[in-house]
Amino acid sequence: MDQDKIRVLILDDEKHFTEELAEFLELTGHTVYEANTVERGMTLLDSHAMDLLILDIRLPGADGLDILKRVKAEKPSLEVIIVSGHGDMETVIKAMRLGAFDYLRKPFRHIDIQIAIERTRKFLLLQRRLVIAEERNSLISKALEDKINRKFIGISPQILAVYEQAQVAAQYPDTNVLITGESGTGKENIARIIHYAGKRRDRVFCAVNSSSITDSLLESEFFGHKKGSFTGAIADKKGFFEISDEGTLFLDEIADMPLNLQAKLLRAIEEKVFTRVGETMPVKSDFRIISATNFDLDQMVADKRFRLDLLHRMNTLHIHIPPLRERPEDIEPLLVQFVGEFASRMGKMTPEIPPSVLDSLKAYSFPGNVRELRNITERAIIFCKGDRLSESDFITKANHSPAPAFAPPPESTPSSQGEADQIREKLKTCNYNQTETAAALGITRDALIRKMKKYGISVSRVGL
């Protein structure tokens, strides 16, 4: 659509007024719709993208101010010009406070409405240019960004391919998706894009960290329970499957799911039917599963630590996110975004990013991927003293060698080896007390025990 054109809806009960005004506006090059009832006007607003609403303040059976309030709540980017033959200053003030862009009193000349629309058009063009500028490096629209509450930045062919795959997945709302990639690559971002760009967007997106739920509550959390079914069940509770009815259940760190739950999970995914703990009546739920992991599930299947049938059920569509070190082109747009974001948040002027800083960051392996870049950028903005960033503002693990690709089995990858070493170190620091160690690591005690078993960490010295 021509950026200089605007789409106008005239909502007024006087048919001759809407016809005459529509004819004039069409002659000046705008796309115009007419409505003589509130119902017709609301239908047109729901079915067409409008830039401007010309609204009569008095309509049969309706208050124009109420309509204005409703329209600005549902479509905040829609500008409104109020017109009326009965206006007073109090009404004008109320209309402006509710978000009206302008106010004209009938009868008015065509030149008056033309001037008002020209002011509106300039404002709308500025808004459009701002949106274009904001979306220049973002792969998703501003509207989708607002829904997922985060940006998705990148220019590399690898991340463009990931985005295209996510868009395809969004078109098939009943198909399960497996997202793989190292920690910090943005797997949950992709899951949210798939959900909010698809038909399930208006339903719940239920995100669950599979490693953070205690073994004793796993079934209750997923399937729900009946009051009194076990100690502590003081009320009926819906589980994740039921909460996610008609929406999406996102299972993060799916590799940490215990084998005993995997079998029950498989049946629920296949049949979309489950039974709450303490009940016998089956419950139906239409949910979509999106799962994510930073481990090689094929190797875990070979090691008999993950069910093959569950893997086949979950990875109908498989999206792999390459690590940041394999797509260095994305470092600059991500850095620009993070620098602007943190400078604004901290009330500082946005500092300049010299080429030497970019060269240094592109040479770094980024074991923590995008999450690490974001963290070190926040620190750099905090300690930056001038209007120009320097290499010394960015603290990285300089001696960290590049990690190999995603494919090797969990036991041999640096990410899993690093996690195992971290667990051993925390155990030693906490005098081998599981509860204190789990708290220090930010996970539950049961999750710690599962990880210790996974990495073959001896529990003989661990205090219970």
C-alpha positions in Angstrom: 0.0 0.0 0.0 1.2 3.6 -0.8 2.6 5.0 2.4 1.1 8.4 1.7 -2.5 7.0 1.5 -4.5 6.5 4.7 -7.5 4.3 5.3 -10.4 6.2 6.8 -13.7 5.0 8.3 -16.5 7.6 8.7 -19.0 6.5 11.4 -22.0 8.9 11.5 -25.7 8.2 11.5 -26.3 10.9 8.8 -26.1 9.1 5.5 -25.8 12.2 3.4 -22.9 13.4 5.6 -20.9 10.2 5.2 -21.6 10.1 1.5 -20.5 13.7 0.8 -17.4 13.4 3.0 -16.4 10.0 1.6 -16.6 11.4 -1.9 -14.4 14.4 -1.0 -11.8 12.2 0.8 -11.7 9.7 -2.1 -11.0 12.6 -4.5 -8.0 13.6 -2.3 -6.6 10.1 -2.7 -7.6 8.3 0.5 -9.3 4.9 0.9 -12.6 5.5 2.6 -15.3 3.3 4.3 -18.7 4.4 5.5 -20.8 3.3 8.4 -24.2 4.7 9.6 -24.6 2.4 12.6 -22.3 1.4 15.5 -22.6 -2.3 14.6 -21.5 -1.7 11.0 -18.6 0.5 12.1 -17.3 -2.1 14.6 -17.6 -4.8 11.9 -15.5 -2.7 9.5 -12.9 -2.0 12.1 -12.6 -5.7 12.9 -12.3 -6.7 9.3 -10.2 -3.9 7.8 -6.9 -2.2 8.9 -7.8 1.4 9.4 -5.6 4.4 10.1 -8.2 7.0 10.9 -11.7 7.0 12.4 -14.0 10.1 11.9 -16.5 9.6 14.7 -19.7 11.4 15.4 -20.0 12.1 19.1 -23.8 11.4 19.2 -25.1 8.2 17.6 -28.5 6.5 18.1 -28.3 4.3 21.2 -24.6 5.0 21.8 -22.3 7.5 23.3 -19.4 8.5 21.0 -17.1 8.9 24.0 -17.8 5.3 25.0 -17.0 4.2 21.4 -13.8 6.3 21.5 -12.7 4.7 24.7 -13.4 1.2 23.4 -11.6 1.9 20.1 -8.5 3.3 21.7 -8.3 0.4 24.1 -8.6 -2.3 21.3 -6.7 -0.4 18.6 -4.4 2.1 20.2 -2.6 2.9 16.9 -5.9 4.0 15.3 -6.3 7.8 15.3 -9.7 9.4 15.9 -11.2 12.7 14.8 -14.4 13.6 16.7 -17.1 15.5 14.9 -20.4 16.8 16.3 -23.0 19.5 15.9 -23.6 19.6 19.7 -20.2 19.8 21.2 -19.1 21.8 24.2 -15.8 22.5 25.8 -16.3 19.7 28.4 -16.9 17.1 25.7 -13.9 18.3 23.8 -11.7 17.9 26.8 -13.0 14.5 27.6 -12.5 13.4 24.0 -8.9 14.6 24.0 -8.2 12.8 27.3 -9.6 9.6 25.9 -7.1 9.8 22.9 -8.9 11.7 20.2 -6.5 13.3 17.8 -8.7 16.3 16.8 -12.2 17.7 17.2 -14.4 19.4 14.6 -17.8 21.0 15.1 -20.5 20.6 12.4 -21.0 22.2 10.0 -17.4 22.4 8.9 -15.8 23.2 5.5 -14.0 20.6 3.5 -10.8 22.6 4.0 -11.2 22.2 7.8 -11.4 18.3 7.6 -8.6 18.4 5.0 -6.3 20.3 7.3 -7.2 18.0 10.2 -6.5 14.9 8.1 -3.3 16.3 6.9 -2.1 16.7 10.5 -3.2 13.1 11.2 -1.5 11.9 8.0 1.8 13.4 9.0 1.6 11.8 12.4 0.7 8.4 10.9 3.6 8.6 8.5 6.0 9.3 11.4 4.6 6.3 13.2 5.1 4.1 10.2 8.7 5.2 9.8 9.3 4.6 13.4 8.0 1.1 13.2 10.1 0.4 10.1 13.2 1.7 11.9 12.4 -0.4 15.0 11.9 -3.5 12.8 15.0 -3.0 10.6 17.0 -5.7 12.4 14.2 -7.6 14.0 12.9 -10.6 12.2 9.4 -10.3 13.7 6.8 -7.5 13.5 6.3 -5.0 16.3 2.9 -6.5 17.0 4.5 -10.0 17.5 7.2 -8.5 19.6 4.6 -7.0 21.9 2.9 -10.4 22.3 6.0 -12.4 23.1 7.5 -9.4 25.1 10.9 -9.7 23.4 12.7 -9.0 20.1 14.2 -11.5 17.7 17.3 -10.0 16.1 19.4 -11.3 13.3 20.6 -11.0 9.8 22.6 -14.2 9.2 21.3 -16.8 6.7 21.3 -19.4 9.5 18.9 -17.3 11.7 16.8 -16.3 8.8 16.3 -20.0 8.0 15.3 -20.7 11.7 12.8 -17.9 11.5 11.3 -19.3 8.2 11.0 -22.7 9.9 9.2 -21.2 12.8 6.8 -19.4 10.5 6.0 -22.7 8.8 5.5 -24.4 12.1 3.1 -21.6 13.2 0.9 -22.5 10.2 0.3 -26.1 11.6 -1.1 -25.5 15.1 -1.6 -29.2 15.8 1.9 -30.4 15.0 4.5 -30.9 17.7 7.8 -29.2 17.4 11.3 -30.0 18.9 13.7 -27.0 19.2 17.3 -27.8 19.8 20.4 -25.7 20.4 22.9 -24.7 23.0 22.0 -22.9 26.1 21.3 -19.2 25.5 20.5 -19.4 21.8 16.9 -18.4 22.2 14.9 -21.6 22.1 12.0 -20.2 24.1 11.9 -17.2 21.8 11.3 -19.5 18.8 8.6 -21.4 20.8 6.8 -18.2 21.6 7.0 -17.0 17.9 5.5 -20.3 16.8 2.6 -20.0 19.3 1.8 -16.3 18.9 2.1 -16.4 15.1 -0.4 -19.3 14.8 -4.0 -19.9 15.4 -3.5 -20.7 19.1 -2.2 -17.2 19.8 -5.2 -16.1 21.9 -4.9 -19.2 24.2 -2.4 -19.9 26.9 1.3 -20.4 26.3 2.3 -22.6 29.3 6.1 -22.7 29.8 7.5 -25.5 32.0 11.1 -26.2 33.0 11.2 -30.0 33.1 14.2 -30.1 35.4 12.7 -27.7 38.0 9.8 -30.0 39.2 10.4 -32.4 42.0 10.0 -36.1 41.3 7.3 -36.4 43.9 5.1 -33.7 42.2 5.8 -34.5 38.6 2.5 -36.3 38.0 0.5 -33.8 40.0 2.0 -30.9 38.1 1.3 -32.4 34.6 -2.0 -34.2 35.2 -3.5 -32.3 38.1 -4.9 -33.8 41.2 -8.1 -34.2 43.3 -8.4 -32.7 46.7 -7.2 -35.1 49.4 -5.5 -37.5 46.9 -2.2 -37.1 48.8 -0.7 -35.2 51.7 -0.7 -31.5 50.9 -3.5 -31.8 48.2 -5.7 -29.3 50.0 -7.7 -28.4 46.8 -8.5 -29.6 43.3 -5.7 -28.5 40.9 -5.5 -28.4 37.1 -2.3 -29.8 35.6 -0.2 -28.4 32.8 -2.0 -30.5 30.2 -5.4 -29.2 31.3 -4.2 -25.5 31.6 -2.9 -25.7 28.1 -6.3 -26.7 26.5 -6.5 -25.1 23.0 -3.1 -23.5 23.7 0.6 -24.5 23.7 2.5 -26.5 26.4 6.2 -25.6 26.1 8.5 -28.2 27.7 11.9 -26.7 28.2 14.9 -29.0 29.1 12.9 -32.0 28.0 16.1 -34.2 28.3 15.7 -33.9 32.1 12.3 -35.6 32.1 12.5 -38.8 34.2 11.9 -42.0 32.3 8.9 -43.0 34.4 7.1 -39.8 33.4 8.1 -40.1 29.8 5.8 -43.1 29.3 2.9 -41.3 30.8 3.7 -38.2 28.8 3.7 -40.2 25.6 0.2 -41.5 26.2 -1.2 -38.1 27.0 0.4 -36.5 23.9 -0.8 -39.3 21.6 -4.4 -39.5 23.0 -4.9 -36.0 24.3 -6.5 -37.7 27.3 -5.2 -38.1 30.8 -6.4 -38.8 34.4 -5.9 -36.5 37.3 -4.1 -38.0 40.4 -6.8 -39.4 42.7 -9.5 -39.6 40.0 -10.7 -42.2 37.6 -12.6 -40.1 35.0 -10.4 -39.2 32.0 -10.0 -35.6 31.0 -9.6 -34.4 27.4 -7.4 -31.5 26.4 -6.5 -30.1 23.0 -2.9 -28.9 23.5 0.1 -28.5 21.3 3.6 -29.6 22.5 6.7 -27.6 21.8 9.8 -29.0 23.5 13.3 -27.8 23.7 16.7 -29.2 24.8 20.4 -28.5 24.6 21.3 -32.2 24.5 21.5 -34.7 21.7 18.3 -36.8 22.2 19.3 -39.4 19.6 22.4 -40.2 21.7 20.2 -40.2 24.9 17.9 -42.7 23.1 21.0 -44.9 22.3 22.0 -44.6 26.0 18.5 -45.7 27.0 17.9 -42.4 28.8 15.2 -41.1 26.6 12.3 -43.0 24.9 12.5 -43.4 21.2 8.7 -43.4 20.8 8.5 -40.1 22.7 11.2 -38.6 20.6 9.3 -39.5 17.4 6.1 -38.1 18.8 7.8 -34.8 19.8 10.0 -34.0 16.8 7.5 -34.1 13.9 9.0 -30.7 13.1 12.6 -30.2 14.2 14.2 -26.7 14.4 17.9 -26.4 15.3 19.3 -23.0 16.4 23.0 -22.6 15.5 25.2 -21.2 18.3 26.2 -17.5 18.0 29.8 -18.3 17.1 28.6 -19.9 13.9 26.7 -16.8 12.8 29.0 -13.8 13.7 27.0 -11.5 11.4 24.3 -11.4 14.1 26.7 -10.0 16.8 26.6 -6.4 15.5 22.8 -6.0 15.3 22.3 -7.8 18.6 24.9 -5.6 20.2 23.4 -2.4 18.8 20.0 -3.5 20.2 21.3 -4.4 23.7 23.4 -1.2 23.9 20.4 1.0 23.1 18.1 -1.0 25.4 20.4 -0.8 28.5 21.5 2.8 27.9 17.8 3.8 27.8 16.9 1.8 30.8 19.8 3.3 32.8 19.2 6.9 31.7 22.5 7.1 29.9 23.3 8.4 26.4 23.8 5.6 23.9 27.6 5.2 23.6 29.4 4.7 20.3 30.5 1.1 19.4 34.0 1.3 17.8 35.0 -1.3 15.2 37.7 -2.7 17.6 34.9 -3.8 20.1 33.0 -5.5 17.3 36.2 -7.3 16.0 37.0 -8.4 19.6 33.5 -9.8 20.2 33.4 -11.5 16.8 36.6 -13.3 17.6 35.1 -14.6 20.9 33.5 -18.1 21.1 30.4 -17.0 23.2 29.8 -20.3 25.1 26.7 -18.6 26.6 25.5 -17.5 23.2 23.0 -14.6 22.9 22.3 -14.6 26.6 26.0 -14.1 27.4 26.2 -11.2 24.9 23.3 -9.6 26.5 24.8 -10.0 30.0 28.2 -8.7 29.2 26.6 -5.7 27.3 24.6 -4.8 30.4 27.8 -4.8 32.4 29.6 -2.8 29.8 27.0 -0.1 29.9 27.1 0.1 33.7 30.9 0.6 33.7 31.3 2.7 30.5 32.5 6.1 31.7 32.4 8.1 28.4 30.4 8.2 25.2 32.4 5.4 23.6 32.6 1.7 24.6 36.0 0.0 24.8 37.2 -3.5 24.8 37.9 -3.3 28.5 34.2 -2.7 29.2 33.4 -6.2 28.0 34.4 -9.0 30.4 34.4 -12.4 28.6 35.8 -15.8 29.4 38.9 -15.1 27.3 40.4 -18.5 27.8 37.3 -20.4 26.8 38.0 -22.4 23.7 35.2 -22.7 21.1 32.8 -25.5 21.9 32.1 -28.1 19.3 28.8 -28.3 17.4 25.6 -29.6 18.9 25.9 -33.2 17.7 28.2 -35.1 20.3 26.5 -37.0 23.1 25.8 -35.1 26.3 28.6 -36.6 28.3 31.2 -35.4 25.8 30.1 -31.8 25.2 31.8 -28.9 27.0 28.4 -27.5 28.1 27.4 -30.7 29.9 31.0 -31.2 31.2 31.0 -27.7 32.5 27.7 -28.3 34.2 29.1 -31.4 35.8 32.2 -29.6 37.0 30.0 -26.8 38.4 27.9 -29.3 40.4 31.0 -30.9 41.8 32.4 -27.5 42.8 29.1 -26.4 44.5 28.9 -29.7 46.3 32.3 -29.3 47.7 31.6 -25.6 48.6 28.4 -26.6 50.4 30.1 -29.5 52.3 28.3 -32.0 50.2 24.8 -30.9 51.4 22.3 -31.5 48.6 19.7 -29.0 49.8 22.3 -26.2 50.0 23.9 -27.1 46.7 20.6 -27.2 44.9 19.7 -23.7 46.3 23.1 -22.4 45.2 22.6 -23.7 41.7 19.0 -22.4 41.6 17.4 -25.8 41.0 15.4 -28.2 43.1 17.0 -31.0 45.2 15.3 -33.6 43.0 16.7 -32.0 39.9 20.1 -31.9 41.4 19.9 -35.7 42.2 18.8 -36.4 38.6 21.8 -34.4 37.2 24.2 -36.1 39.6 23.0 -39.5 38.3 23.2 -38.3 34.7 26.8 -37.2 35.1 27.8 -40.2 37.3 28.7 -38.0 40.3 29.1 -40.1 43.4 26.6 -39.5 46.2 28.4 -41.5 48.8 29.8 -38.4 50.5 26.7 -36.3 50.0 24.9 -35.4 53.2 21.2 -36.1 53.1 
